[in-house]
Amino acid sequence: MNILVINCGSSSLKFQLIDSNTEECKASGLCERIGMDESCITYKPANGEKEKKVSPMPDHKEAIRLVIEALTNEKTGALKSLSEIDAVGHRLVHGGEKFNKSVIINDEVIKAVEECNDLAPLHNPANIIGINACKALMPNVPMVGVFDTAIHQTMPAKAYLYGTPYEYYEKYGVRKYGFHGSSHSFVSKRAAELVGKSYEDCKTIVCHLGNGSSICAVENGKSVDTSMGLTPLEGLLMGTRSGDIDAGALEYIMKKENIDFKEMMTILNKKSGFLGVSGVSSDCRDVESAAADGNERAKAAMDVFFYRVAKTVGGYIAAMNGVDVIAFTAGIGENDKHTREEIMKYFGYMGIKIDAEKNSLRGEEVMISTPDSKVKVYVIPTNEELKIARETAALVK
């Protein structure tokens, strides 16, 4: 069964064509910097050379079109036609309390996902665009939605409840949900394998660091806490998102700037984070480069990011009363040695030492802690797409 996996992020779109019987990836690629300057698509067939094409991508709809064009290219495409696709698996970010598992996508599911748009304004609309674009091209192909929030349904009430009146949880489901579920699930299971422990007997902290970032504590095979909340806005400083902020500061800014709450939320979701603090870019690579050139605001943005990641990891070590393995994954986590090095400096007191040579590798599965470190630290490339393909195959069959 050929399964096309579509993973729409806030400014990126990853895709893979996977044979569910062999779990072989026949083709893969990445659309980067969607809605930004210098957007590009990278495409690689399983037995071919990687191709990179700079092309304007004002939105996710155009990104999907470029993906289909690459997959069916006469010379390098992995498909002769779209009829060879048996199913499509979509990463869906927020399902509220309506979905705690993957589902076959139909009109009712799309409507329910749309009802959660306010909870994930950067992602759910992009996910729906991906679904609709695929439906238009492949109307008779079954499609499956795999929700980021599903894995975190195992969190205890002490982790997901907010300090607001309880009636808001009862009436509106106001609570922490968490995201990046497919990534946290895939990486935490792989981390347990690498340290030779049963998944049900391992304490793991996964640092999914990218344009959108979250950290997850997985204890005995279950998510027990995670940094994102009701929406993907809570937690760490991110590409364009502020992360944690005093709610009182919002009222203060709104009065000073004479803006309404809708505009305030646009600022927090699309004009904050790396972009807002640095004034340079929402892309960590651009900000880090500017910091190295002496830009003080860019340096401040990077320092805030390092600090918040370290503080969250430290909190989860306390929550689980220890940790066996810390894993870095996603765009920044897999490729930025400086970020990993700066974050792990906060944990010298735990006897964690980083091997500079191994830490210099990019995008490879590798243990970056020294053999004598008391806690193992790994870089584990995430494979949300394989996780989604497995879920899709199981439901379609």
ABEGO torsion letter per residue (X at the ends): XBBBBBBBBAABBBBBBBBAAAGBBABBBBBBGBGBBGBBBBBBBAABBBBBBBBBBABAAAAAAAAAAAAABAAABABABAAABABBBBBBABAEAABABBBBBBAAAAAAAAAAAAABAAAAAAAAAAAAAAAAABAABBBBBBBAAAAAAABBAAAABBABBAAAAAAAGBBBAEBGAAAAAAAAAAAAAAAGBBAAABBBBBBBBBABBBBBBBBGGBBABBABBABAABEBBBAABAEBBBAAAAAAAAAAAGBBAAAAAAAAAAABEAAAAAGABABAAAAAAAAAAGBAAAAAAAAAAAAAAAAAAAAAAAAAGEBABBBBBEAAAAABAAAAAAAAAAAAAAGBBBBAAAAABBGBBBBABBAABABBBBBBBBBAAAAAAAAAAAAAX
